[in-house]
């Protein structure tokens, strides 16, 4: 399931990010590429662990922690510290699947990547190309969102970033380990949660059908969650 979270960052927050990132010391993305990725990866990245990456990454994490749609969609157990990349001058990332297990930098924690996230920090009109293409059951879906918007998609998906032929595509990206490992179960819980949220303003809090539906959600979560 592909889920778009609109305006995770406000226009002012995007401007603050870009003011800092446009002056950043970008490094060759091949420094963090695995054996297979080196053949298809051509981009720039902010150095992991740099003061700027940590500061902006923590700001993103704080926004995620208070975002109901993200929590409902991801049911996060762990989040890999956000990273930042830049594509320009033909920069691209060919078809690949994200690693299943990742060690969180500076820790002994290993994270299972259930969901991948891309937070767009450039407006679509700032660059040509640069679509995030995600393969799904019904073919590839191209994603190119407004600055401040984020897409969530299964880490098991084959995906690519098409060549940027004009301008620069700047984004943050990271991975989430969910409390609900199975993608189908997680999708059902998200749909059920959104249905409950849609009904809540129109029904009394003690409406028996709403209470029962909420109970079904929590009992399914209790059955499927791994903590």
Order of alpha helices (4+ residues) and beta strands (2+ residues): beta-alpha-beta-beta-beta-alpha-alpha-beta-beta-beta-beta-beta-beta-beta-beta-beta-beta-beta-beta-beta-alpha-alpha
